[in-house]
Amino acid sequence: MKRDGFGSQLGALMALIGSAVGLGNLWKFPYMTGINGGAAFIIIYAGFMFILCLPLMLSEFIIGRRSQSNPVGAFRKIYPKGKWYYTGILGVLGAFIILSFYSVVGGWAFKYFFTALQFGFTDIAGAESQFNQFIQSPFEPIFLHLLFLGITMAILWTGVKNGIEKYSKILMPLLFFMVLILAVYAINLPDAKLGIDFMIRPDWSKVTPSVILNALGQGLFSLSLGMGAVITYSSYMGKTENLTKIAVLTILMDLVFALLAGLVVLPAVFSFGFEPTQGPGLLFIILPEVFASMPGGNLFGIVFFIVLLIAAITSAISLLEVITSYLTEEKKISRHKALIYSGIALLITGSVCSLSMGVLSDILIFGKNIFDFFDMISSTYIMPIGAFFIAVFVGWKMKKKDVKAELSNNGKLKLRTFNLFLFLVRFFVPIAIVVIFLNLLGIF
């Protein structure tokens, strides 16, 4: 039976951008920019996207397309002698753990979208207590988590070409258009210039080793690297696609979305006198307060949370596809059964993550509730470790001629920077990831 795949380069690009553009851009990037001093952080972050994330993304492309297989099967096919397929298993496990809590946050986005539809952003003082009361509820967050999972599964139900590619081609241009509208509105708010200056005028005195390491880590998180999604999607690419071109365009578009998200959030935050250093609560606590303060804030909120939902769903389908492709190809389960089994398992683990904010809050693992533990184990351990072994595998274990053949489409494309790529993937990327890992562990 012929393996499903992307029907065009545009379809592959839209799907990869959809995988990359998610909560990392719309939720994490604005608050990370806020707590790391603004423009200087953005410049460092953009630099690392190309010298760290680009060679790493290309490494995942090479593994995926070379093997035409899921993350576990990919390592088995390319290097059958060793135990490198454990890197793929780690990626599948990472995708499952991330999606367990990611779909809960997707449910929160539904809640705030419905609130905006009901013109519910009116109580400036009560935003934090409303958010805490909602996430501690035993029923509503789980129902919305199920709704988010159901939509994700429905998109994947019809396969890669008729599911992932079809909806990515519709959703990504729509997402870009709506974010652009929000950014134009936000930069025209009173005193929005304060937020714009914060993003474009670097204050290098605020740059510390921590800021640099945060910029490195944000790049890894934003592009969904090190946990199987990019390997899975690239395994659906045709042999004539220009991998370098797709990787560069994906990173550029991810940067554009992150900057537009910053221009949506930070000028609005400054305009109404709030602090940009609020951290993770910026999206669900500070922004509702901003929406309650601004003219037409509820309409702004409706569009914003539609944008957030689209971004979250396009990333979630890439995570669920990692699990689905593994079950169908390694365990020989039909696609529909794989989706149903995965959905049931994720409903259970996601519900536990949600309940850990309320009735299960007394259950702690290493001092963290289950939601935060899942977040920590994926971002602090699984993604950096997976990324490290992917870089080492391509740099040192794969045959140099095979790596070159994939990047050049068997000699049809010129490779002017191949030696630079090899140097980065062999030395710079692994060392940088080790530094990020040690920083996340609190050693730096």
C-alpha positions in Angstrom: 0.0 0.0 0.0 1.4 3.4 -1.0 2.3 5.7 1.8 0.4 8.9 2.1 2.3 12.2 1.7 2.1 15.9 0.8 1.0 16.6 -2.7 3.0 19.8 -3.2 5.9 21.9 -1.9 3.4 24.6 -0.9 1.4 22.0 1.1 4.5 20.7 2.9 5.6 24.3 3.7 2.1 25.3 5.1 2.0 22.2 7.2 5.5 22.8 8.6 4.7 26.5 9.3 1.5 25.3 11.0 3.5 22.9 13.2 6.0 25.6 14.1 3.5 28.5 14.7 1.6 27.8 17.9 1.5 28.7 21.5 5.3 29.2 21.4 4.7 32.3 19.2 1.4 33.7 20.5 1.8 32.9 24.2 5.4 32.3 25.0 7.3 34.7 22.7 5.5 37.9 23.9 6.0 37.1 27.6 9.6 35.9 27.0 10.3 39.2 25.2 8.8 41.0 28.1 10.8 39.4 30.9 14.1 39.4 28.9 14.2 43.1 28.1 12.7 43.5 24.7 14.6 44.2 21.5 18.0 42.8 22.5 16.4 39.4 23.3 14.6 39.5 19.9 17.8 40.1 18.0 19.7 37.3 19.8 16.7 35.0 19.4 16.6 35.7 15.6 20.3 35.0 15.3 20.0 31.6 17.0 17.1 30.6 14.8 19.5 30.5 11.9 22.8 29.3 13.4 21.2 26.7 15.8 17.6 25.9 14.7 18.2 25.9 10.9 20.9 23.2 10.9 18.8 21.2 13.5 15.7 21.5 11.4 17.6 20.4 8.3 19.0 17.4 10.3 15.4 16.3 11.0 14.4 16.9 7.4 17.3 14.6 6.3 16.3 11.8 8.6 12.6 12.0 7.8 12.9 12.2 4.0 15.8 9.7 3.7 13.8 7.1 5.6 10.2 7.9 4.5 9.2 6.6 7.9 7.9 7.6 11.4 10.5 8.7 14.0 11.2 5.2 15.3 11.3 3.5 11.9 13.4 6.3 10.5 16.4 5.6 12.8 16.0 1.8 12.3 16.1 2.2 8.5 19.0 4.5 8.3 21.2 2.9 11.0 19.8 -0.6 11.8 22.8 -1.8 13.8 22.6 0.5 16.8 20.0 1.6 19.4 19.5 5.0 17.7 15.8 4.2 17.3 15.5 5.1 21.0 15.8 8.7 19.9 12.6 8.2 17.9 10.9 6.5 20.8 11.8 9.5 22.9 10.3 11.8 20.3 7.0 9.8 20.2 6.9 9.9 24.0 7.6 13.6 24.0 4.8 14.3 21.5 2.4 12.4 23.7 3.4 14.2 26.9 3.4 17.6 25.3 0.0 17.1 23.7 -1.5 15.9 27.0 -1.1 19.4 28.5 -1.0 21.4 25.3 -4.6 20.3 24.5 -5.7 21.5 27.9 -4.3 24.9 27.1 -6.1 24.7 23.8 -9.3 24.2 25.8 -8.5 27.3 27.7 -8.3 29.2 24.4 -11.8 27.9 23.6 -13.0 29.2 27.0 -11.7 32.7 26.3 -13.0 32.7 22.8 -16.5 31.9 24.1 -16.1 34.6 26.8 -15.2 37.2 24.1 -18.2 36.1 22.0 -20.4 36.8 25.0 -18.7 40.2 25.4 -17.4 39.0 28.8 -14.2 41.1 29.1 -15.6 43.7 31.4 -14.2 43.1 34.8 -10.7 44.5 34.9 -10.0 43.6 38.6 -11.3 40.0 38.4 -9.3 38.5 35.5 -6.9 36.6 37.7 -9.5 35.2 40.1 -11.7 34.3 37.1 -8.9 32.4 35.4 -7.9 30.5 38.6 -11.5 29.6 39.3 -11.9 28.3 35.7 -8.8 26.1 35.6 -9.5 24.7 39.1 -13.0 23.5 37.9 -13.3 19.7 37.6 -15.6 19.7 34.6 -15.5 22.7 32.1 -11.7 22.6 31.3 -11.9 18.8 30.6 -14.9 19.2 28.3 -13.1 22.0 26.4 -9.9 19.8 26.3 -12.1 17.0 24.7 -13.4 19.5 22.2 -9.9 20.6 21.2 -8.8 17.0 20.9 -11.8 16.1 18.8 -11.2 18.8 16.3 -7.5 17.8 16.1 -8.5 14.2 15.5 -11.1 15.1 12.9 -8.5 17.0 10.8 -6.1 14.0 10.8 -8.9 11.5 10.1 -8.7 11.8 6.3 -4.9 11.5 6.2 -1.9 13.6 5.3 -2.8 15.0 1.9 -6.6 15.4 2.4 -6.3 16.2 6.1 -3.1 18.0 7.3 -2.2 19.5 3.9 -5.7 20.6 3.0 -6.5 22.3 6.3 -3.0 23.8 6.6 -3.4 25.6 3.2 -6.6 27.1 4.5 -5.7 27.9 8.1 -2.2 29.3 7.8 -3.1 32.2 5.3 -6.2 32.9 7.4 -4.0 33.0 10.6 -1.5 35.4 9.0 -4.3 37.7 7.8 -5.9 37.9 11.2 -2.7 38.4 13.1 -1.8 41.2 10.7 -5.2 42.9 11.3 -4.7 42.7 15.1 -1.1 44.1 14.9 -2.3 47.1 12.8 -5.0 47.8 15.4 -2.7 47.4 18.3 0.1 49.7 17.1 -2.5 52.4 16.6 -3.7 52.4 20.2 -2.8 55.4 22.5 0.8 55.1 23.7 1.4 52.0 21.7 4.7 53.6 20.7 6.1 52.5 24.1 5.5 48.9 23.2 6.9 49.3 19.7 10.1 51.0 21.1 10.4 48.1 23.6 10.6 45.7 20.6 12.8 47.7 18.3 15.3 49.7 20.5 17.7 47.2 22.0 19.0 47.9 25.5 22.2 45.8 25.5 22.8 46.5 29.2 19.9 44.2 30.0 21.6 41.2 28.2 22.8 38.6 30.7 23.9 35.0 30.2 20.3 34.0 31.2 18.8 36.2 28.4 21.1 34.5 25.9 20.2 31.0 27.1 16.5 31.9 27.1 16.8 33.0 23.5 18.4 29.7 22.6 15.7 27.7 24.4 12.9 29.7 22.9 14.1 28.9 19.4 14.1 25.1 20.1 10.6 25.3 21.7 9.0 27.5 19.0 10.0 25.3 16.1 8.9 22.0 17.7 12.4 20.6 17.3 13.7 17.4 19.0 10.4 15.5 19.4 9.6 13.9 16.2 7.1 16.3 14.5 9.6 17.6 11.9 10.9 14.1 11.2 7.4 12.9 10.7 6.3 15.7 8.4 9.5 15.6 6.3 8.9 11.9 5.8 5.9 12.9 3.7 7.9 15.2 1.4 8.7 14.3 -2.2 12.3 13.6 -3.2 12.3 16.7 -5.5 11.6 19.3 -2.7 14.3 21.7 -1.8 14.9 21.0 1.9 17.0 24.1 2.6 14.5 26.4 0.9 11.6 24.9 2.9 13.6 25.1 6.2 14.6 28.7 5.7 11.0 29.8 4.7 9.6 27.9 7.7 12.0 29.7 10.1 11.4 33.1 8.5 7.6 32.7 8.7 7.9 31.5 12.3 9.9 34.6 13.1 7.3 36.8 11.3 4.5 35.3 13.3 6.4 35.7 16.6 7.1 39.4 15.8 3.5 40.0 14.8 2.3 38.4 18.0 4.7 40.7 19.9 3.2 43.7 18.0 -0.3 42.5 18.9 0.4 41.9 22.6 3.1 44.3 23.8 1.8 47.7 22.4 -1.6 46.8 23.9 -0.1 46.0 27.2 2.0 49.2 27.3 -1.0 51.3 26.0 -3.1 50.5 29.1 -0.3 50.8 31.7 0.3 47.1 32.3 3.8 45.6 32.8 5.3 43.4 30.0 7.1 41.3 32.7 4.1 39.4 33.8 5.4 36.1 32.6 3.1 33.1 31.6 0.0 34.9 32.9 0.2 37.5 30.2 -2.1 35.7 27.9 -5.0 34.6 30.1 -4.8 37.2 32.9 -3.3 40.4 31.7 -4.7 40.4 28.1 -8.4 40.0 29.3 -7.7 43.1 31.5 -6.3 44.9 28.5 -9.4 43.9 26.4 -11.7 45.1 29.1 -9.9 48.5 29.0 -9.7 49.1 25.3 -12.4 50.4 22.9 -13.8 47.4 21.0 -11.8 45.1 23.2 -14.3 42.2 23.0 -14.1 42.2 19.2 -10.3 42.3 19.4 -10.5 39.4 21.9 -12.7 37.4 19.6 -10.2 37.6 16.7 -7.2 37.2 19.0 -8.5 33.9 20.5 -9.6 32.6 17.1 -5.9 33.2 16.1 -4.7 31.4 19.2 -7.0 28.5 18.5 -5.9 28.1 14.9 -2.2 28.3 15.9 -2.8 25.7 18.7 -4.7 23.3 16.5 -2.1 23.4 13.6 0.6 22.6 16.1 -1.5 19.9 17.9 -2.1 18.0 14.6 1.7 17.7 14.1 2.1 16.3 17.6 -0.8 13.8 17.1 0.5 12.8 13.7 3.8 11.7 15.4 1.9 9.3 17.6 -0.5 8.2 14.8 2.4 7.4 12.3 4.2 5.4 14.9 1.2 3.3 15.7 0.2 2.7 12.1 3.7 1.9 10.8 5.4 0.2 13.8 2.4 -1.5 15.5 0.5 -2.1 12.2 -2.8 -0.5 13.5 -5.1 1.2 11.1 -5.0 5.0 11.0 -8.5 5.4 12.4 -8.0 2.9 15.2 -4.6 4.6 16.0 -6.4 8.0 16.2 -9.1 6.6 18.5 -6.7 4.8 20.8 -4.5 7.9 21.0 -7.5 10.2 21.6 -8.7 8.0 24.5 -5.2 7.9 26.1 -4.8 11.7 25.6 -8.2 12.4 27.0 -7.2 10.5 30.2 -3.7 12.1 30.6 -5.0 15.5 29.7 -7.9 15.3 32.2 -5.4 14.3 34.9 -3.2 17.4 33.9 -6.3 19.6 34.1 -7.5 18.2 37.4 -4.0 18.7 38.9 -4.9 22.4 38.9 -7.8 21.7 41.2 -8.9 18.5 42.9 -5.6 16.7 42.3 -3.4 19.6 43.2 -2.1 17.8 46.3 -0.4 15.2 44.1 3.1 16.5 43.5 6.0 15.0 41.5 9.3 16.5 42.4 7.4 19.4 44.0 5.3 20.1 40.9 1.7 19.4 40.0 1.1 16.9 37.2 0.5 19.6 34.5 3.8 21.5 35.4 5.6 18.1 35.7 4.6 17.2 32.1 5.6 20.6 30.9 9.0 20.4 32.7 9.8 16.8 31.6 9.1 17.6 27.9 10.8 21.1 27.6 13.6 20.5 30.1 14.5 16.9 29.2 12.9 15.3 26.2 13.2 18.1 23.6 16.9 19.1 24.3 18.0 15.4 24.6 16.2 14.5 21.4 17.6 17.5 19.6 21.1 16.6 20.8 21.0 13.0 19.5 19.4 14.1 16.2 22.3 16.5 15.6 24.9 13.8 16.6 23.3 11.2 14.5 23.3 13.3 11.3 26.7 14.8 12.0 28.6 11.7 13.0 26.6 8.5 12.3 25.0 9.1 8.9 27.2 8.7 5.9 28.4 12.0 4.7 27.4 11.2 1.1 23.9 10.3 2.2 23.5 13.6 4.1 24.8 15.5 1.0 22.6 13.5 -1.3 19.4 14.5 0.7 20.4 18.2 0.8 21.3 18.4 -2.8 18.5 16.1 -4.2 21.1 13.7 -5.4 23.4 16.3 -6.9 20.7 18.4 -8.6 21.0 21.4 -6.2 24.2 23.3 -5.5 25.4 23.2 -1.9 27.7 26.2 -1.3 27.4 26.0 2.5 27.5 22.2 3.0 30.8 22.3 5.0 29.4 25.1 7.2 26.2 23.0 7.8 28.4 20.0 8.8 30.5 22.1 11.2 27.4 23.5 12.9 25.6 20.2 13.2 28.7 18.3 14.4 30.0 20.9 16.9 28.0 24.1 17.5 24.5 22.6 17.7 25.3 19.8 20.2 27.4 22.1 22.4 24.7 24.8 22.4 22.1 22.2 23.3 24.2 20.9 26.2 24.5 24.5 27.5 20.7 25.0 27.2 20.1 21.7 29.0 22.4 22.6 31.8 20.8 26.0 32.1 17.3 24.4 32.2 18.5 22.2 35.0 19.6 25.3 36.9 23.3 24.5 36.7 24.0 27.8 34.9 
